[in-house]
Amino acid sequence: MEVEMGTVRQPAVAGTFYPADPRVLAPMILDFLDAARADVRPDAPAPKAIVAPHAGYVYSGSTAALAYARAERRRDEVSRVVLLGPCHRVYTRGLATPGARTFRTPLGDVPISAAADDLPGVERRPDVHRDEHSLEVHVPFLQTVLGDFELVPLAVGDAEPALTADVLEALWGGPETLIVVSTDLSHYLPYDDARETDAATIDQVLSLGVPIDHRRACGASPLNGLLEACRRRGLRPELLGACNSGDTAGDLRRVVGYASFEVAEPRHEEQEAARPAEEAS
């Protein structure tokens, strides 16, 4: 039975995964971004899509910031963010929207777009979104690095990569659209085992090796959809950085892995150079 959410998707993990007080949250995010901006090359293309972790900020915020420091370069052009994350608490088939009009965080409200509501494989499931953290933790970062934007929040459940890729293709858009995929990597392995496992998973992501196993990435469903979309479009992810909770604030005996990636589309001049001569004339 569907549980009604109302017009506002309220914060579920403010005060646990990240600070509930905006006076603490805002400077924390800026500190993460300040450290990450040092790695952004001036000539690097701005990403069309990013992949970032969704754990508590003390564990994965520094890794997530590597992706958001790149996305920040699109601040003046992005007006819509398609945000995909896995379901941790409620099972669903396909993809789910929250059935709300507004997504609220301690930093304010973001309007929710209805762009995905009528797409095949997408259902309205407020109960799936109500307590889900995999999407929520990204929104304060987005509010910090972008200007005004609409959010398309999609919880990805039991879905084949092709279905998720079809939804992404329908929402791909142009420069106005940024795609964000939320995933952590391995869970609760010893530190050295996790590093080895995560390195293999990262290699698989970089080579577009679909499907990624859910034991290697809790957000495998949305991630596999993005990788399938990249295969269709001839795009490849680039690794921005990786660590695990043992590197930040966790126990070395049982760690969770994190990585950030970006996917950039060719610049216009590169697209023109790749076109056949008869097309370019």
C-alpha positions as CSV (number, residue, x, y, z in Angstrom):
1,M,0.0,0.0,0.0
2,E,1.4,3.4,-1.0
3,V,2.2,5.7,1.9
4,E,1.5,9.4,1.1
5,M,4.4,11.8,1.5
6,G,2.6,15.1,0.9
7,T,4.0,18.0,-1.1
8,V,7.4,18.2,0.7
9,R,9.9,15.4,0.9
10,Q,11.2,16.2,4.4
11,P,14.8,15.5,5.5
12,A,15.2,12.0,6.9
13,V,18.9,11.8,7.8
14,A,19.8,15.4,8.8
15,G,21.5,15.2,12.1
16,T,22.9,11.7,11.5
17,F,24.5,11.5,8.0
18,Y,25.2,15.3,8.0
19,P,24.6,18.2,10.3
20,A,21.0,19.4,10.7
21,D,22.1,22.9,11.6
22,P,22.7,24.9,8.4
23,R,25.3,27.0,10.3
24,V,27.4,23.9,10.7
25,L,26.4,22.2,7.4
26,A,27.2,25.0,5.0
27,P,30.8,25.6,6.2
28,M,31.4,21.8,6.4
29,I,30.5,21.5,2.7
30,L,32.6,24.5,1.8
31,D,35.6,23.0,3.6
32,F,35.3,19.8,1.6
33,L,35.0,21.7,-1.6
34,D,38.0,24.0,-0.9
35,A,40.2,20.9,-0.5
36,A,38.8,19.3,-3.6
37,R,39.1,22.4,-5.9
38,A,42.9,22.1,-5.7
39,D,42.7,19.0,-7.9
40,V,40.5,20.6,-10.6
41,R,42.6,21.4,-13.7
42,P,41.7,24.8,-15.3
43,D,41.4,23.1,-18.8
44,A,39.3,20.1,-17.6
45,P,35.9,19.8,-19.3
46,A,32.9,20.2,-17.0
47,P,31.1,16.9,-16.4
48,K,27.8,15.8,-17.9
49,A,27.5,13.2,-15.2
50,I,29.1,12.5,-11.8
51,V,29.2,9.4,-9.6
52,A,29.7,10.1,-5.8
53,P,29.3,8.2,-2.5
54,H,26.4,8.6,-0.1
55,A,27.7,7.7,3.4
56,G,27.9,10.1,6.3
57,Y,29.9,13.2,5.5
58,V,32.6,12.5,8.0
59,Y,33.3,9.2,6.1
60,S,32.7,10.1,2.4
61,G,32.2,13.9,2.2
62,S,35.8,14.5,1.0
63,T,35.4,12.0,-1.8
64,A,32.0,13.3,-2.8
65,A,33.5,16.8,-3.0
66,L,35.9,15.7,-5.7
67,A,32.9,15.2,-8.0
68,Y,31.1,18.3,-6.9
69,A,34.1,20.5,-7.3
70,R,33.9,19.5,-11.0
71,A,30.1,20.0,-11.2
72,E,30.5,23.5,-9.8
73,R,32.0,24.5,-13.1
74,R,28.5,24.2,-14.6
75,R,26.9,26.4,-12.0
76,D,25.6,29.0,-14.6
77,E,24.1,26.5,-17.0
78,V,22.6,23.7,-15.1
79,S,18.9,24.1,-14.3
80,R,17.9,20.4,-13.8
81,V,19.6,17.6,-11.9
82,V,18.7,14.0,-12.5
83,L,19.7,12.2,-9.3
84,L,19.7,8.4,-9.1
85,G,20.4,6.3,-6.0
86,P,19.7,2.8,-4.7
87,C,17.0,1.7,-2.4
88,H,18.2,0.7,1.1
89,R,15.0,0.3,3.0
90,V,12.0,-0.4,0.8
91,Y,12.0,-2.8,-2.2
92,T,10.7,-1.6,-5.5
93,R,10.9,-2.8,-9.1
94,G,12.0,-0.3,-11.7
95,L,12.5,3.3,-10.7
96,A,10.5,5.4,-8.2
97,T,9.7,9.1,-7.9
98,P,8.8,10.6,-4.5
99,G,5.4,12.0,-5.5
100,A,6.3,15.3,-3.9
101,R,6.7,18.8,-5.2
102,T,9.7,19.9,-3.1
103,F,12.8,18.3,-1.7
104,R,13.8,19.9,1.6
105,T,17.2,20.0,3.3
106,P,18.6,22.3,6.1
107,L,19.9,24.6,3.3
108,G,16.4,25.2,1.9
109,D,13.9,23.8,-0.6
110,V,14.5,22.5,-4.1
111,P,11.6,22.1,-6.6
112,I,11.0,18.6,-7.9
113,S,10.5,18.2,-11.6
114,A,7.8,15.9,-13.0
115,A,9.9,15.1,-16.0
116,A,10.2,11.4,-15.2
117,D,6.7,10.8,-13.9
118,D,5.3,9.3,-17.1
119,L,8.4,7.4,-18.3
120,P,8.2,3.6,-18.7
121,G,9.5,1.7,-15.7
122,V,9.0,4.7,-13.4
123,E,6.4,4.6,-10.6
124,R,5.3,7.1,-7.9
125,R,6.5,5.6,-4.6
126,P,6.6,8.0,-1.7
127,D,7.3,5.1,0.7
128,V,10.5,4.3,-1.1
129,H,11.8,7.8,-0.7
130,R,10.6,8.7,2.8
131,D,13.6,7.4,4.7
132,E,16.1,6.8,1.9
133,H,19.5,8.5,2.4
134,S,21.2,7.7,-0.9
135,L,19.6,10.7,-2.6
136,E,19.2,13.1,0.3
137,V,22.9,13.4,1.2
138,H,23.7,14.7,-2.3
139,V,21.2,17.6,-2.3
140,P,23.1,19.9,0.1
141,F,26.2,19.6,-2.1
142,L,24.1,20.4,-5.1
143,Q,22.5,23.4,-3.4
144,T,26.0,24.7,-2.7
145,V,27.7,24.2,-6.1
146,L,24.8,25.1,-8.4
147,G,22.4,28.0,-8.8
148,D,18.6,27.5,-9.1
149,F,17.7,24.1,-10.3
150,E,14.9,21.5,-10.4
151,L,15.5,18.0,-9.1
152,V,14.5,14.7,-10.7
153,P,15.0,12.3,-7.7
154,L,14.9,8.6,-8.8
155,A,15.3,5.7,-6.4
156,V,16.5,2.7,-8.5
157,G,15.3,-0.6,-7.3
158,D,15.3,-4.0,-9.1
159,A,15.9,-2.7,-12.6
160,E,17.9,-4.0,-15.5
161,P,20.7,-1.7,-16.7
162,A,18.9,-1.2,-20.0
163,L,15.8,0.1,-18.3
164,T,17.7,2.6,-16.2
165,A,19.7,3.6,-19.3
166,D,16.5,4.2,-21.2
167,V,15.2,6.5,-18.5
168,L,18.5,8.3,-18.5
169,E,18.4,8.7,-22.3
170,A,14.9,10.2,-22.0
171,L,16.2,12.7,-19.4
172,W,19.7,13.3,-20.8
173,G,18.9,16.7,-22.3
174,G,21.6,19.3,-23.1
175,P,23.8,21.6,-21.1
176,E,20.9,22.4,-18.7
177,T,20.9,18.8,-17.3
178,L,23.4,17.3,-14.9
179,I,23.2,13.6,-14.0
180,V,24.3,12.4,-10.5
181,V,24.6,8.7,-9.6
182,S,24.9,7.8,-5.9
183,T,26.8,4.7,-4.8
184,D,29.3,3.4,-2.3
185,L,31.6,0.5,-3.0
186,S,32.4,-2.6,-0.9
187,H,30.9,-3.0,2.6
188,Y,32.5,-4.2,5.8
189,L,35.6,-5.9,4.5
190,P,39.0,-5.6,6.3
191,Y,40.9,-2.5,5.1
192,D,43.4,-4.3,2.8
193,D,40.7,-6.6,1.3
194,A,38.5,-3.6,0.6
195,R,41.2,-1.7,-1.2
196,E,41.8,-4.7,-3.4
197,T,38.1,-5.3,-4.1
198,D,37.4,-1.6,-4.7
199,A,40.4,-1.3,-7.1
200,A,38.9,-4.1,-9.2
201,T,35.5,-2.5,-9.2
202,I,37.0,0.9,-10.2
203,D,38.7,-0.8,-13.1
204,Q,35.4,-2.4,-14.1
205,V,33.7,1.0,-14.1
206,L,36.4,2.6,-16.1
207,S,36.1,-0.1,-18.8
208,L,32.3,0.1,-18.8
209,G,32.1,-3.5,-17.5
210,V,28.3,-3.9,-17.0
211,P,27.0,-5.3,-14.8
212,I,28.7,-4.3,-11.5
213,D,27.8,-6.7,-8.8
214,H,25.7,-5.3,-5.9
215,R,28.2,-6.8,-3.4
216,R,30.9,-4.5,-4.9
217,A,28.7,-1.4,-5.1
218,C,25.5,-0.8,-3.2
219,G,24.3,1.6,-5.9
220,A,25.0,-0.9,-8.7
221,S,21.5,-0.5,-10.2
222,P,21.8,3.2,-11.0
223,L,25.5,2.9,-11.7
224,N,25.0,0.1,-14.2
225,G,22.3,2.2,-15.9
226,L,24.7,5.1,-16.3
227,L,27.5,2.8,-17.6
228,E,25.1,1.3,-20.2
229,A,24.1,4.9,-21.3
230,C,27.8,5.7,-21.6
231,R,28.3,2.6,-23.8
232,R,25.5,3.8,-26.1
233,R,27.0,7.3,-26.3
234,G,30.6,6.4,-26.6
235,L,31.5,8.0,-23.3
236,R,33.9,6.8,-20.6
237,P,34.1,7.7,-16.9
238,E,37.2,9.2,-15.3
239,L,38.2,8.4,-11.8
240,L,38.5,11.4,-9.6
241,G,39.5,9.7,-6.3
242,A,38.8,6.8,-4.0
243,C,39.2,6.0,-0.3
244,N,37.4,4.0,2.4
245,S,36.0,4.7,5.8
246,G,39.3,3.4,7.3
247,D,41.0,6.4,5.7
248,T,38.6,8.9,7.1
249,A,36.8,8.1,10.3
250,G,36.2,4.4,10.6
251,D,37.4,1.1,12.0
252,L,40.1,-0.6,9.8
253,R,38.6,-4.0,10.5
254,R,35.3,-3.3,8.7
255,V,35.3,-0.5,6.2
256,V,33.1,0.9,3.4
257,G,34.6,1.9,0.1
258,Y,34.0,5.2,-1.8
259,A,34.9,6.6,-5.2
260,S,34.0,9.5,-7.3
261,F,33.9,9.6,-11.1
262,E,33.0,12.1,-13.8
263,V,31.7,11.6,-17.3
264,A,32.4,14.4,-19.8
265,E,30.9,14.8,-23.2
266,P,33.3,15.9,-26.0
267,R,33.7,19.6,-26.4
268,H,32.0,21.1,-29.5
269,E,35.2,21.4,-31.4
270,E,36.1,17.8,-30.6
271,Q,32.7,16.7,-31.9
272,E,33.2,18.7,-35.1
273,A,36.7,17.2,-35.6
274,A,35.3,13.7,-35.2
275,R,32.5,14.1,-37.8
276,P,33.1,12.8,-41.3
277,A,34.2,15.5,-43.8
278,E,30.9,15.4,-45.7
279,E,28.9,16.0,-42.5
280,A,31.2,18.8,-41.4
281,S,30.9,20.7,-44.7
